[in-house]
Amino acid sequence: MTGGPQTTTADATTTAEARTGGTQRSQAKELRRKALLAAAAGLFAENGYSKVSLEELGAAAGVSGPAVYRHFPGKQAVLGELLLSVSRDLLSGGRDVVSGAADAREALRGLVRFHVHFALSNPDVIRVQDRDFSSLTEADQAEVRSLQRSYVETWVEVLGDIHKETDPTELRVRAHAAFGLINSTPHSVRHHGRKIAVKSARPILEQMALAALTST
């Protein structure tokens, strides 16, 4: 016989319900947070960061303006998380592609497919990055740059295994040129039957990027 407090079936049920309720609330909060980021990408891309109010951002995500503060300290924090989360996803995704490849050429093909998919799936984020990067805090700018440099180096390491005698500086130029080619396309397909244009653009982009990256 033990001397501690006994746990009853009712106590266990109450605890389980509390945990379930907490999980559901956390999930709902995360969904609203993601909705805010998605709304921000569209509004910032269409109108520019400086012209979007917190009230407009909340309305687009289905919440009141003040409710945005439950998820972010302010509009600048929304912009920061938007660009930081994408930069983190690019880096982790690129590293996963490389780690799962059998050799450098397979890794490069995977990286190209990965980046083409990203660019065609996130045209608004690319526009925001191009136009509103300077609106980030200095700390967020530094972190985004660091993440993106690491992403570039993931490509450079793979390219170095293919072009063994090529200086890394030239390989970085190749990588950035490929990004420029791939990232520019969402702008051109934006208003021209997007689903059809994206479907036709994907193989063209992959072929052109691979040709540029593997040429001697």
PECOR-V42247 format. One record per helix or strand of 2 or more residues. SS is the DSSP state (H for helix, E for strand). FROM is the first residue (numbers start at 1). TO is the last residue. If there is no record, write none. Layout:
((SS & FROM & TO) (SS & FROM & TO))
This chain:
((H & 9 & 47) (H & 49 & 51) (H & 54 & 61) (H & 66 & 70) (H & 75 & 99) (H & 104 & 121) (H & 123 & 135) (H & 138 & 162) (H & 168 & 189) (H & 194 & 214))
